[in-house]
């Protein structure tokens, strides 16, 4: 999909953003509401990753429905999360806890190399040459 160099550059950019988000979170630690922070951080994977990972493991190598890829891509999108932040802000006001979103998304990209999951590909990557 991407060359090794392009993928590395994308991960380095995400690492820079992750560093900024973590620095902001540390700077505003005393103003952070931890309930919303945990909600924003964990809901991304509770909705978008865990159901697909379970389906992938239960399928034993067979394809899984595209809905799992769509859930992952939606919840791991800055666009979707911007809409969530806007709705939350209108209802409850702004939160430093919103930093959980870029910390999660940029952490996935920078640390794990996880980006969107294309339809028609395995939900979980496999190591080339390794047995499944």
N, CA, C and O of each residue as an XYZ file, in Angstrom:
528
protein
N       0.837     -1.184      0.000
C       0.000      0.000      0.000
C       0.881      1.248      0.000
O       0.758      2.083     -0.895
N       1.744      1.385      0.961
C       2.706      2.482      1.019
C       4.095      1.874      1.004
O       4.282      0.723      1.399
N       5.066      2.648      0.548
C       6.443      2.174      0.661
C       6.853      2.233      2.129
O       6.218      2.914      2.934
N       7.898      1.528      2.460
C       8.393      1.534      3.839
C       8.753      2.959      4.264
O       8.468      3.360      5.393
N       9.379      3.724      3.362
C       9.765      5.094      3.679
C       8.574      6.007      3.912
O       8.573      6.811      4.844
N       7.549      5.882      3.055
C       6.344      6.700      3.207
C       5.632      6.357      4.514
O       5.180      7.245      5.238
N       5.537      5.071      4.806
C       4.885      4.638      6.039
C       5.650      5.164      7.255
O       5.043      5.595      8.235
N       6.961      5.127      7.192
C       7.781      5.653      8.292
C       7.563      7.146      8.468
O       7.454      7.618      9.600
N       7.495      7.902      7.372
C       7.242      9.342      7.468
C       5.875      9.626      8.084
O       5.737     10.536      8.902
N       4.872      8.855      7.694
C       3.538      9.039      8.270
C       3.570      8.756      9.769
O       2.938      9.470     10.547
N       4.294      7.730     10.175
C       4.393      7.416     11.596
C       5.158      8.499     12.357
O       4.808      8.820     13.493
N       6.183      9.055     11.750
C       6.940     10.126     12.401
C       6.095     11.385     12.562
O       6.173     12.058     13.590
N       5.294     11.706     11.560
C       4.385     12.847     11.698
C       3.392     12.617     12.828
O       3.110     13.525     13.610
N       2.864     11.402     12.911
C       1.937     11.076     13.991
C       2.640     11.156     15.340
O       2.040     11.580     16.328
N       3.904     10.752     15.390
C       4.661     10.823     16.640
C       4.831     12.271     17.094
O       4.736     12.564     18.286
N       5.080     13.166     16.157
C       5.183     14.586     16.495
C       3.861     15.085     17.081
O       3.856     15.743     18.122
N       2.749     14.781     16.428
C       1.436     15.176     16.932
C       1.142     14.563     18.284
O       0.573     15.219     19.157
N       1.526     13.304     18.465
C       1.337     12.630     19.750
C       2.105     13.360     20.841
O       1.590     13.563     21.941
N       3.321     13.748     20.541
C       4.123     14.482     21.518
C       3.471     15.789     21.924
O       3.475     16.150     23.101
N       2.910     16.501     20.958
C       2.224     17.765     21.255
C       0.991     17.512     22.121
O       0.761     18.225     23.099
N       0.197     16.499     21.764
C      -1.020     16.194     22.528
C      -0.688     15.762     23.953
O      -1.365     16.174     24.895
N       0.334     14.948     24.121
C       0.731     14.504     25.468
C       1.257     15.690     26.269
O       0.946     15.822     27.453
N       2.053     16.556     25.635
C       2.568     17.735     26.331
C       1.431     18.640     26.802
O       1.463     19.149     27.922
N       0.434     18.837     25.950
C      -0.729     19.640     26.348
C      -1.486     18.980     27.500
O      -1.914     19.657     28.435
N      -1.648     17.670     27.430
C      -2.347     16.961     28.507
C      -1.584     17.094     29.825
O      -2.188     17.315     30.874
N      -0.264     16.961     29.772
C       0.536     17.110     30.990
C       0.474     18.529     31.523
O       0.435     18.745     32.734
N       0.464     19.493     30.617
C       0.394     20.909     31.012
C      -0.927     21.228     31.716
O      -0.973     22.091     32.592
N      -2.001     20.531     31.332
C      -3.333     20.806     31.863
C      -3.856     19.642     32.712
O      -5.064     19.430     32.822
N      -2.944     18.909     33.296
C      -3.303     17.728     34.091
C      -4.295     18.061     35.197
O      -5.233     17.300     35.434
N      -4.103     19.170     35.866
C      -4.983     19.549     36.964
C      -6.377     19.957     36.525
O      -7.305     19.991     37.334
N      -6.525     20.266     35.240
C      -7.825     20.678     34.700
C      -8.543     19.532     33.982
O      -9.655     19.694     33.480
N      -7.888     18.380     33.946
C      -8.419     17.223     33.209
C      -9.504     16.537     34.029
O      -9.310     16.248     35.210
N     -10.649     16.276     33.395
C     -11.684     15.433     34.018
C     -11.447     14.015     33.499
O     -11.535     13.750     32.300
N     -11.144     13.107     34.439
C     -10.698     11.775     34.040
C     -11.815     10.877     33.546
O     -11.558      9.982     32.741
N     -13.032     11.078     33.991
C     -14.150     10.285     33.462
C     -14.327     10.507     31.970
O     -14.311      9.541     31.207
N     -14.496     11.758     31.525
C     -14.589     11.999     30.082
C     -13.323     11.578     29.321
O     -13.417     11.068     28.205
N     -12.140     11.789     29.917
C     -10.900     11.377     29.249
C     -10.938      9.880     28.955
O     -10.661      9.459     27.832
N     -11.279      9.081     29.955
C     -11.343      7.629     29.759
C     -12.434      7.251     28.755
O     -12.250      6.342     27.946
N     -13.571      7.952     28.813
C     -14.640      7.700     27.842
C     -14.140      7.929     26.415
O     -14.300      7.070     25.548
N     -13.533      9.091     26.182
C     -13.062      9.411     24.826
C     -11.960      8.455     24.396
O     -11.928      8.038     23.239
N     -11.063      8.101     25.295
C      -9.942      7.230     24.945
C     -10.400      5.803     24.661
O     -10.000      5.205     23.663
N     -11.239      5.261     25.540
C     -11.615      3.847     25.442
C     -12.716      3.567     24.434
O     -12.733      2.494     23.830
N     -13.639      4.505     24.236
C     -14.770      4.237     23.341
C     -14.315      4.004     21.902
O     -14.986      3.294     21.152
N     -13.198      4.583     21.512
C     -12.683      4.390     20.155
C     -12.461      2.906     19.882
O     -12.865      2.399     18.836
N     -11.822      2.210     20.817
C     -11.554      0.784     20.618
C     -12.714     -0.108     21.040
O     -12.916     -1.172     20.455
N     -13.486      0.312     22.055
C     -14.629     -0.507     22.464
C     -15.638     -0.655     21.333
O     -16.258     -1.707     21.176
N     -15.795      0.404     20.551
C     -16.746      0.373     19.433
C     -16.074     -0.037     18.134
O     -16.636     -0.809     17.357
N     -14.868      0.476     17.895
C     -14.258      0.335     16.586
C     -13.260     -0.768     16.402
O     -13.046     -1.214     15.275
N     -12.635     -1.229     17.467
C     -11.602     -2.260     17.302
C     -12.017     -3.611     17.870
O     -11.923     -4.625     17.178
N     -12.468     -3.641     19.099
C     -12.707     -4.919     19.778
C     -13.721     -5.803     19.054
O     -13.467     -7.000     18.911
N     -14.872     -5.269     18.583
C     -15.789     -6.167     17.850
C     -15.144     -6.793     16.603
O     -15.351     -7.976     16.332
N     -14.379     -6.024     15.857
C     -13.720     -6.554     14.667
C     -12.632     -7.548     15.008
O     -12.463     -8.549     14.311
N     -11.885     -7.283     16.080
C     -10.834     -8.210     16.497
C     -11.439     -9.545     16.927
O     -10.893    -10.605     16.620
N     -12.562     -9.496     17.635
C     -13.236    -10.729     18.047
C     -13.733    -11.488     16.817
O     -13.529    -12.696     16.700
N     -14.386    -10.769     15.904
C     -14.889    -11.417     14.681
C     -13.750    -12.025     13.874
O     -13.877    -13.128     13.343
N     -12.641    -11.306     13.785
C     -11.471    -11.792     13.038
C     -10.944    -13.092     13.644
O     -10.645    -14.040     12.919
N     -10.834    -13.134     14.945
C     -10.311    -14.338     15.606
C     -11.292    -15.511     15.480
O     -10.875    -16.658     15.317
N     -12.592    -15.217     15.555
C     -13.589    -16.282     15.433
C     -13.705    -16.801     14.007
O     -14.167    -17.921     13.792
N     -13.287    -15.992     13.023
C     -13.399    -16.401     11.622
C     -12.270    -17.335     11.200
O     -12.355    -17.952     10.138
N     -11.220    -17.456     11.999
C     -10.105    -18.362     11.717
C      -9.573    -18.199     10.297
O      -9.367    -19.184      9.587
N      -9.354    -16.957      9.888
C      -8.766    -16.691      8.575
C      -9.761    -16.405      7.466
O      -9.370    -15.923      6.403
N     -11.026    -16.688      7.683
C     -12.047    -16.381      6.672
C     -12.345    -14.881      6.724
O     -12.144    -14.244      7.758
N     -12.819    -14.324      5.623
C     -13.156    -12.893      5.640
C     -14.276    -12.596      6.629
O     -15.143    -13.434      6.876
N     -14.244    -11.393      7.188
C     -15.306    -10.946      8.094
C     -16.088     -9.843      7.386
O     -15.578     -9.237      6.444
N     -17.319     -9.575      7.827
C     -18.124     -8.534      7.177
C     -17.428     -7.163      7.213
O     -16.734     -6.826      8.172
N     -17.631     -6.394      6.152
C     -17.019     -5.070      6.031
C     -17.480     -4.093      7.111
O     -16.839     -3.064      7.326
N     -18.581     -4.403      7.790
C     -19.058     -3.501      8.835
C     -17.992     -3.308      9.904
O     -17.908     -2.231     10.495
N     -17.179     -4.320     10.165
C     -16.134     -4.200     11.187
C     -15.033     -3.237     10.738
O     -14.507     -2.467     11.541
N     -14.693     -3.288      9.455
C     -13.724     -2.335      8.915
C     -14.301     -0.922      8.973
O     -13.600      0.031      9.315
N     -15.582     -0.796      8.637
C     -16.231      0.521      8.645
C     -16.288      1.092     10.067
O     -16.043      2.282     10.265
N     -16.609      0.251     11.056
C     -16.625      0.713     12.446
C     -15.238      1.179     12.878
O     -15.095      2.223     13.516
N     -14.223      0.401     12.527
C     -12.858      0.783     12.882
C     -12.490      2.117     12.222
O     -12.006      3.033     12.885
N     -12.722      2.212     10.929
C     -12.335      3.418     10.196
C     -13.097      4.644     10.677
O     -12.543      5.742     10.714
N     -14.351      4.470     11.044
C     -15.153      5.597     11.530
C     -14.649      6.070     12.884
O     -14.384      7.257     13.072
N     -14.515      5.145     13.828
C     -14.115      5.554     15.175
C     -12.665      6.008     15.240
O     -12.294      6.734     16.162
N     -11.841      5.601     14.290
C     -10.441      6.006     14.263
C     -10.203      7.181     13.306
O      -9.070      7.445     12.904
N     -11.263      7.865     12.956
C     -11.192      9.018     12.059
C     -11.220     10.316     12.858
O     -12.013     10.465     13.787
N     -10.356     11.249     12.493
C     -10.407     12.566     13.121
C     -11.705     13.285     12.750
O     -12.194     14.102     13.530
N     -12.270     12.999     11.582
C     -13.524     13.639     11.172
C     -14.661     13.240     12.109
O     -15.383     14.100     12.614
N     -14.819     11.947     12.339
C     -15.862     11.460     13.242
C     -15.675     12.029     14.640
O     -16.631     12.483     15.269
N     -14.448     12.003     15.118
C     -14.174     12.474     16.467
C     -14.340     13.980     16.593
O     -14.680     14.470     17.669
N     -14.108     14.723     15.518
C     -14.376     16.165     15.541
C     -15.868     16.419     15.706
O     -16.268     17.339     16.420
N     -16.695     15.606     15.049
C     -18.146     15.738     15.206
C     -18.556     15.396     16.642
O     -19.420     16.061     17.213
N     -17.947     14.372     17.221
C     -18.219     14.008     18.615
C     -17.830     15.143     19.555
O     -18.583     15.487     20.467
N     -16.656     15.721     19.331
C     -16.185     16.842     20.158
C     -17.134     18.032     20.022
O     -17.461     18.679     21.017
N     -17.576     18.322     18.802
C     -18.499     19.444     18.591
C     -19.814     19.215     19.330
O     -20.318     20.120     19.994
N     -20.363     18.023     19.219
C     -21.625     17.713     19.904
C     -21.444     17.796     21.420
O     -22.287     18.371     22.108
N     -20.370     17.235     21.943
C     -20.110     17.279     23.381
C     -19.944     18.723     23.846
O     -20.469     19.110     24.890
N     -19.211     19.517     23.064
C     -18.982     20.916     23.432
C     -20.284     21.694     23.469
O     -20.493     22.506     24.370
N     -21.160     21.457     22.506
C     -22.460     22.134     22.510
C     -23.304     21.727     23.712
O     -24.013     22.550     24.290
N     -23.222     20.461     24.080
C     -24.039     19.960     25.194
C     -23.442     20.278     26.561
O     -24.169     20.639     27.487
N     -22.123     20.146     26.692
C     -21.505     20.217     28.021
C     -20.375     21.236     28.147
O     -19.928     21.526     29.257
N     -19.919     21.769     27.051
C     -18.792     22.695     27.081
C     -17.486     22.001     26.724
O     -17.429     20.773     26.660
N     -16.437     22.785     26.491
C     -15.147     22.210     26.097
C     -14.467     21.483     27.260
O     -14.729     21.772     28.428
N     -13.608     20.555     26.927
C     -12.920     19.705     27.914
C     -11.453     19.534     27.504
O     -11.153     19.351     26.324
N     -10.555     19.595     28.470
C      -9.184     19.182     28.185
C      -9.143     17.678     27.942
O      -8.198     17.162     27.345
N     -10.173     16.982     28.408
C     -10.258     15.531     28.204
C     -10.342     15.157     26.729
O     -10.092     14.006     26.372
N     -10.692     16.114     25.864
C     -10.712     15.838     24.423
C      -9.338     15.402     23.926
O      -9.235     14.749     22.888
N      -8.294     15.754     24.650
C      -6.938     15.360     24.238
C      -6.774     13.843     24.199
O      -5.830     13.341     23.590
N      -7.680     13.111     24.841
C      -7.633     11.649     24.761
C      -7.762     11.181     23.314
O      -7.203     10.149     22.942
N      -8.488     11.927     22.507
C      -8.723     11.504     21.121
C      -7.443     11.557     20.300
O      -7.058     10.537     19.728
N      -6.759     12.709     20.214
C      -5.512     12.676     19.438
C      -4.446     11.790     20.080
O      -3.627     11.210     19.367
N      -4.438     11.674     21.408
C      -3.468     10.772     22.038
C      -3.717      9.342     21.567
O      -2.775      8.624     21.232
N      -4.985      8.928     21.543
C      -5.311      7.566     21.096
C      -4.998      7.393     19.602
O      -4.266      6.480     19.219
N      -5.553      8.270     18.769
C      -5.411      8.095     17.327
C      -3.965      8.226     16.870
O      -3.491      7.421     16.068
N      -3.265      9.231     17.372
C      -1.872      9.419     16.968
C      -0.977      8.352     17.582
O       0.027      7.964     16.984
N      -1.333      7.875     18.771
C      -0.597      6.762     19.366
C      -0.731      5.504     18.525
O       0.254      4.805     18.289
N      -1.946      5.210     18.072
C      -2.153      4.053     17.188
C      -1.287      4.163     15.936
O      -0.662      3.190     15.513
N      -1.257      5.352     15.352
C      -0.521      5.544     14.110
C       0.991      5.530     14.342
O       1.730      4.867     13.614
N       1.446      6.269     15.362
C       2.882      6.408     15.593
C       3.507      5.157     16.200
O       4.551      4.695     15.739
N       2.877      4.616     17.220
C       3.473      3.505     17.965
C       3.222      2.170     17.283
O       4.136      1.357     17.147
N       1.981      1.941     16.851
C       1.616      0.641     16.296
C       1.579      0.610     14.767
O       1.487     -0.466     14.176
N       1.648      1.770     14.124
C       1.581      1.814     12.663
C       0.201      1.505     12.124
O       0.063      1.108     10.967
N      -0.837      1.683     12.952
C      -2.210      1.380     12.542
C      -2.861      2.598     11.904
O      -2.970      3.656     12.523
N      -3.286      2.436     10.676
C      -4.028      3.466      9.962
C      -5.385      2.857      9.615
O      -5.786      1.883     10.252
N      -6.093      3.383      8.648
C      -7.402      2.833      8.293
C      -7.258      1.415      7.752
O      -6.208      1.025      7.242
N      -8.352      0.654      7.879
C      -8.373     -0.731      7.418
C      -9.150     -0.813      6.101
O     -10.369     -0.644      6.095
N      -8.463     -1.067      4.997
C      -9.161     -1.160      3.709
C     -10.099     -2.369      3.665
O      -9.778     -3.438      4.184
N     -11.269     -2.179      3.032
C     -12.184     -3.294      2.835
C     -11.482     -4.366      2.004
O     -10.643     -4.067      1.154
N     -11.843     -5.616      2.270
C     -11.282     -6.720      1.499
C      -9.907     -7.162      1.977
O      -9.304     -8.048      1.371
N      -9.404     -6.568      3.041
C      -8.129     -6.999      3.608
C      -8.403     -7.607      4.979
O      -9.435     -7.319      5.585
N      -7.494     -8.443      5.475
C      -7.701     -8.991      6.816
C      -7.811     -7.868      7.848
O      -7.131     -6.847      7.740
N      -8.657     -8.062      8.830
C      -8.847     -7.049      9.865
C      -7.564     -6.848     10.662
O      -7.222     -5.724     11.029
N      -6.865     -7.928     10.923
C      -5.586     -7.870     11.630
C      -4.476     -8.176     10.637
O      -4.582     -9.113      9.846
N      -3.407     -7.383     10.680
C      -2.295     -7.682      9.774
C      -1.607     -8.976     10.193
O      -1.615     -9.345     11.367
N      -1.021     -9.650      9.232
C      -0.247    -10.854      9.525
C       1.188    -10.592      9.114
O       1.444     -9.829      8.183
N       2.111    -11.214      9.798
C       3.508    -11.109      9.419
C       3.727    -11.934      8.178
O       3.269    -13.073      8.091
N       4.435    -11.359      7.204
C       4.698    -12.106      5.981
C       5.576    -13.297      6.301
O       6.600    -13.174      6.973
N       5.162    -14.437      5.815
C       5.924    -15.652      6.029
C       5.604    -16.351      7.342
O       6.068    -17.467      7.578
N       4.823    -15.714      8.194
C       4.486    -16.355      9.473
C       3.205    -17.164      9.319
O       2.331    -16.810      8.527
N       3.099    -18.226     10.060
C       1.877    -19.032     10.030
C       0.794    -18.314     10.799
O       1.071    -17.666     11.808
N      -0.455    -18.422     10.329
C      -1.586    -17.772     11.004
C      -2.070    -18.610     12.138
O      -3.017    -18.229     12.827
